[in-house]
């Protein structure tokens, strides 16, 4: 395993010359990753996240801390508490990676290593085939993701799961099994338990074939993406018809994808083909709604992505003695705890500025979370809120315009900071 990982890093031109923040959950994959990197001589930092979702979490945290002490390596932990109201997978993912980035800054590095392996790759590619994607997405998990500030490296993408178990057994590595991985609640688990075993029966070398497939697609994507970047750089991030129409269709699609990515717009094949149809048509000025904030605009000789015209803002004041009644909701404050049939916030009167306001989303809105500030537009994207619904979602703010609650989706960390001092309830009754 040590030679395989070393050769894999060399093959992918990955030179790790700084401390490495290793994401270690306590499972077999991440514990093997840490052990391999440690034995290869890298300066590793064990970064562990305790999600506090299982009774075993405390034991796992203690074991990881003890292991770091035994190896005489730095140990960092994030205590993440899920309140059972937000989107756990998206929010915990963001919290983890913000934590890893903070650890990088503490140790003057920019390298994060995660334990994704070849079986993860098989599942990811199958999911992309089912969901639809572009050339990059169909290639599955990348060996390296570099955002210009941090590098996320996946050294075990050369190893299959059974190889990882074999290494753990041989090296007597302590690891923990997450019982939730045996459940079929999520698509990835269903593929892992019910589909991948059948594929492996048909192709005993499935893991390595998947690696070859992913490598070819990523190489092809990287070649095309360099051309896309050059095209948009040369044309001020716009499509110019005189030069665009003669390009190969694969390059056209990727230029459109890159334009969407640069504006953090969720993309799919329908959007890409709609944009292609618009660009290819002979019509004059037209536009396509990409989401509540952006449009793809066709002008006489150019096309570009731009901010949509701002919609009329709705804003209602809610003071302590007020009751706001809408077609679907009744909103008010109370000192009496409501029953479980309504949704509410527990607040500390002395911790927030009043009055509150009920309004729709504004450009630049963000909400404060344990993991850092998160754009409201990203909250909508992560929760797959339809474009035509986003301006209808209630945004509840305090008197300083801090977003306290994106109703039905996420609550601010300002709320949880009041724990133990609550004496007031903000109640939303749905009619």
N, C-alpha and C positions, 0 to 999 in steps of 0.2 A: 504493500500500500504506500509506503513512504516513497519508493522509487516512482511508482505510478503517478502520484501527486506532483512530485518534483519534476518529472518529465512533462506532465500536462501543463504545469505553469510555464515551463520553458517553451513548449510548443506554441503557447498562446502569447508569448513575449511579455509575460508578467514578471516584473522584477520588483520584489517586495524588499525595500531597503529602509523601511520605517517600522515603528511599532504597529502591531495588528490588533484591532479590536475584534475579538471573536464572539459572535452571538451564540451563547450556550444556553439552551433551554433546559438541559438535563437529560434529553432523550439520546438515543444511541448515535444518531447522525452528528449532532453538535459536539458530543463528548469525544467522539472519534476524531472529528475535525480539529478540536483543540489539541488532542494528544499528538496527532500527526504533525501539525504545525510546530508544536513545542519540540518534538523530537527532530524536526528538520532544522531546528536552530533559530526559528523566528522569535522575535520579542513579542510575546502574546499578552493580551489583557483579557481576562475572562469577564464578559459582560452578560449578566443574567437578568431576566425579567420575571418577576413573580406576579402572575395574573390573579392570584388568590381566588381561583375558580374551583379548585379541587382541594380536598383535605391533605393530599400529598404535597401540595405546593410548599408548605413550610419545611418539610423534610428535604425536599429537593433544593431549596435555597440554602439550607444549612450544609448540605452535602457539597454544593458547588463552592461555597465559601471555604469549607475545609480542604477541598481539593486545591483551590488556588493557594491556600496557605502552605500546603504540602509541597507544591511546585515552586513556591516562593515567587509568584507572579501577581500582578495587580488584580484586584477584584472590585467590580462595580455592580450595583444592583439597582433596579427600578422597581418600586412597589406600585403596581398598577391595580386600581380598584374599579371594577365595572359596576355601574349603578343599575343595570338591567333595563335601561330606557333607550340608550343610544345604539348605534350600529357597532356592535362589539368588534367585528373583524376589521372594519375600516379604521375605527378609532384606535384600537389596540395596535394595529399595524403602524399607524402614524406615530403613536406614542413610542413604540419600540425603536423606530428608526430615528426619531428626534433624540431619543436617549443615546443611541449609538453615536450619533453625530456629536452630541455633547461630550461623550467620553473621548472621542477623537480629539476634540479641541483641548480637553484637559491634558492629554498625553502628547500633544503636538504632532498629531498624525492625521491622515485623511483616508486610511484604509480600514474597511470593514469586511470581515469574512463571514459568510453564512454557509450553512451545511446542505444546500440543495444538492441532490445526487441524481443519477441517471433514471431511477424510477420516478422521481418527481418530474423529470423531464418528459417521460412517456405520458404521464397523466396530464401535464400542462399542454402538450401538443394535442392530445385528444380533445381536451376542453376547448382549445382554440379552433380546432376543426369543427366542433359542434356549434360554437358561438359565432364563428366568422371573424376574420382578422385581415391584416395585411401581411406582406412578405416577412417583415420583422416578427410579427406576432406568431405566425405559423411556425417559425423557427424555435419557439419556446423560450426557455430561460437562457439568458446570456451569461457567458462565463464572466464578463466584466460589464458593469454599468458605471459610467463616469459622467457626472453632471457638471464637471468643471471644478467642483470643490471637493467632492468625496468620491472615492472608488469603492464599489461593492463588488467583491471578488468571491467566486464560488469554486473553490479548489476541488470539491468532491464531485463535480459534474463529469468526472471520468470514471466514477465508481458506481457499481450497482448496490442495491440495498443488501443483498446477501453477502457481498464482499465486506460491507461495513460491519454487519453482525459478526462475520468470521474474524475480522480484525479485533473487534471489541472482546470477543471470547478469548482469542489468543493472547491479547495484552492485558486481560483481566481488568477491563475498564468498567467502573461503576456507572450505570445509567438507569433511567426510569422510563417506564412505558406509560404513555397517556392513554387511559382507557377510552377516551372519546374518539381515538383514532380507529377503534373497532366498530363505531357506529356508522350507519349508512345514511345519516341525515343530510350530508353534503355530497354534491356531485363528485368531488375528487375522491372521497372515500368509496363511493359506489363504483367508480371506475377502477380503483385500486383493488377492491375485493372481488368484483364480478366480471370485469372486462379484461384487465391486464393479464390475469392468469391464463385466460383462454388464448390471448395473443402470444404469450410466451410458450404455450404448448405448440402453437403453429410455427413459431420462430424462436428457437432456443437462444439465438444471438440478438434478441430484440433490443436490449439495452445499447449495444454497440452500434446497431443499425440506426437507432434513434439518434445517437451521438453524431453519426455521419450525416444523417438527414438534417439535423439542426445546424451543423457546421456549414454545410453547403448553402442553406437558406440564409444564414447570417452573413456569410461571405458575399453572397449575391446582393443582399440588402445593403451592406456597407459600401459596395461599389456604386450602386444606384444612388444611395443617400449622399455620397460625396458630390455627385453630379447635381442633385437637387439643391444642395446647399449653395453650390456655385451659381446655379441659375437664379435663385432668389437673391443672393448677394449682388449679382450683376444687374438685377432688375428691381431693386428697391423693394423687395418682398412682394412683388406683384407678378401676375401672369400677363405677359405681353403677347398678344395673339400672333404677331408676325414671326416670333421665334418659337412660341409654344406649340402651334398647330403641327409643325413638322417633327416634333419629338416622338420617340417611341412611347407606346401606351403605358408601359411599365414605369417610365420616368414621369409621364404626366400624372399618373396616380400618386406617385410618391411625392411629387412637388405639392400636390393638393394636401396629402397627409401631413407634410411638414408645415404647411401654412396653418393647418388646424392645430397641430401640436404646439407651434410657437405661441398660440393664443390660448392654450390649455382648453381646447374644445374637444369634447368627446367625439370620436369618429367611428363610423361604420361604413359598410359598403354602400348602403342606400345614400348616405350623404355624399360619398365620393362620386358615385355615378350621377347623382343629381347635379353636382357641380360640373362634372364633365359634360353633361348634356347642355348646361347653361353656357359653358365656355365654347362649346362646339356649335351652338346655334348662331343664326344670323340676326337675331333680335338685337335691339338697342339696349337701353338701360333696363336691367332687371336685377332682382336680388332674391336670395334664398335665406330664410331664417335658419340659423345654425343653433341658437338657443336664445334665451331671453336677453342676452347681452351682446350678441354678435350677429352680423349678417355677412353673407358672401355676395359681393356686389359686382355686377357686370356693367362696365361703362363702354364707351365707344371702341376703344382699342386695348383696354386693360381690365383685369379683374383683381380684386383684393378682398381681404377680410377687414371689417371695420366694426366699431361699436354701434349697437342699435340705438335709435333715438330713445331717450329716457322716457319711461311711461309716467303718467301722473302719479304723484306720491300720495298715499293714503296714510293718515296719521291721527290717532285718537289718544287723548290724554286720559290716564287712569289714576286718580288720586285715591287716598285711603278710604274715603267714604263714597266713592263712585261705583256705579254698576253699569257696565257696558253690555248692551244687548245687540247681537247681530242675528242674522237669519239662522246661523248654525250654532252660535255660541253665546253664553252668558259668562262675563268675566268680572270678578270682584275680589277684594281682599277680605279675609276673615281671621279672627283670633282663635276660632274653633276648628279643630282638625276635621276635614271632610271625610265622608265615607269613601270606600274604595271604588265607587262607581264613577268618580270624576277624576280628572287629572289636575295636579296642583304642584306648586313649588313651596318648599319650606324655607322661609326667609328669616333673617335677623333684621328687625326694624332699624337698629342703629348702624348696620353695616352698609346700607344702600341709600342712595339719594332718590327722593320722590319729587314729583309724581313719576309713575311709569308711563310708557307709551306703547301703543299697539300700532304697528305699521307694516308695510310691505318692504321687501328688500331694496337696499340702495347700493349703488356702485361702491365698491371698496369695503363693504360690510365684512366684519370678521367676528369670531367668537373666541373667547379665551378658554383654552383647555389645559389639562395637566401637561399635555405634550407640546404646548405652545399655541400661538394664534392660528386659527384656521379660517380661510375665506368661506363665507356663506355660499358662494357659488360652488365651491368644492364640496361642501356639505350636500348640496342638491345633486351634484354629479355622483358622489359616492352612494347616495341613497336612491339614485335613478328616478328622481322626481321629474315627471314629464315637463317639457318646456312650457306648455301652456298652463301649468299649475304653479310654476315657481313664484309668480307675482301674487298668488293667492295665499301662500303660506304665511301665517302670522309670525312676525318678528317682534318679540317683546323686549323692550329695553328699559333701563333705569333712567333717572333724570340726567345722567351724564352721557346718555346715548350708548352705554355699554350693552351689547346684546346679551341678555340673560337667558333667553329661551328661543330656539327656533322650534316652534310648536310642532309636536309629534316626531321630532327628529333628534334634537340634541340640546343639552343644557350646559350653561357655562360653568367653568371651574369656580367662578365667583360664588356660586351656590354652595358647592361642597366645602369651600373654605369657611363657611358659617356653621358647619356641623357642631352641634352641642350648644348653640346659642339661638336657635330658631324660636321665634315667638309670634310669627305671622305666616299666613298661608295666602298665596295667590291661586285662586281657584278658577278653572275653566270647565264649565258645564256644557256638554254637547247636547243640543236639543234633538 
